[in-house]
Amino acid sequence: MGAAPPLTVVTSTYNWPRALAQAIPTALAQTYGDFEYLIIGDCCTDETEDVVRSFDDPRIVWRNLDENTGNQSGVNKIALEMARGDFIAYLNHDDLWFPDHLDTVLTPLRERELDVVSAVCLEIGAAGHHYRGLLGLPIPSAPGAVDISPMTTSLVHTAQAAREAGGWIDWRETREIPTQDFFRRLRYLRRRFAIVSAVTSLKFHSGDRKNSYRLKDAGEQEAWAARMRDDPELRYRETMSALACRAMSERPPRLAQPPKPADAPAGWQIEQWRRMRGLSPMLDLGASEPGEFAEPAPRPSAVQVDDMGWALISPVPAKPVQR
């Protein structure tokens, strides 16, 4: 066995080889390629091993557990014990990565010495429902409070931070969703988190698809994987659709109306916009005369989650493929 790679990628799988066959290529095609790829079967009893070995990539390490743990948290616990990399990333067996995912999350993790970095998942609604969601972004939950729920598929963390937090625990040992339990413990250790404002993966919630593990249909993943390969505008277009879905679900739509100054004359808003654009004044705004316009206020660089700040950062340009 050679020198340990910087990164370990983990895929937990259970008896769904058709979906896994679509996920694996999106990991192997990453623009950042210096990783070991642990694909761990949760006591698979079908042709999953044949699918894994068909890729014949030296980065892949296959292991099939002797006993079924019942949830990916049990597999992730074992994967963390096996991992040789300093950084850990996850790809669920029914999800898909865009080629720049690892570069997008690894770059700030290493350059800013962070502990956890999450990108944004584009959630794909079940067949027949044109729903798109953005998972992993800050969500206002109450005045002064913001919720964040990272998806395992969209993030990377340091192995050291995870081990110091106690790693993953069996789903039967917590009243929380195991992922939430894991990140709650990281948060209590005051770990440094950041969110990259970029969509880098597609999320297919198996829990939203009745009998998904019985039917084992991967038609959605196959169709979307083909679109990801063939349509360079797919990510932008579907992200816009997700933003529209999110806006419509938060509150009933109404005509937007900017704040109006007291005693503002007719046409005041257009006159202000004209002056902001550098055009000559055409109206006397009287008491509402704004004088010289100030530059727009900068957007905040972080949001607060309880008493911990999550830095919100922009993605960096993609790099050439590394092997």
LINJO-V249845 format. One record per helix or strand of 3 or more residues. SS is the DSSP state (a for helix, b for strand). FROM is the first residue (numbers start at 0). LEN is the number of residues. Records with the same first field share a line. If there is no record, write none. Layout:
# LINJO-V249845
SS=FROM-LEN + FROM-LEN
This chain:
# LINJO-V249845
b=6-7 + 34-7 + 59-5 + 86-4 + 115-9 + 131-4 + 138-4 + 144-3 + 154-4 + 192-11 + 301-4 + 307-6
a=16-12 + 47-6 + 71-11 + 100-11 + 151-3 + 158-6 + 170-3 + 177-11 + 205-3 + 211-4 + 218-12 + 233-17 + 267-9 + 285-3
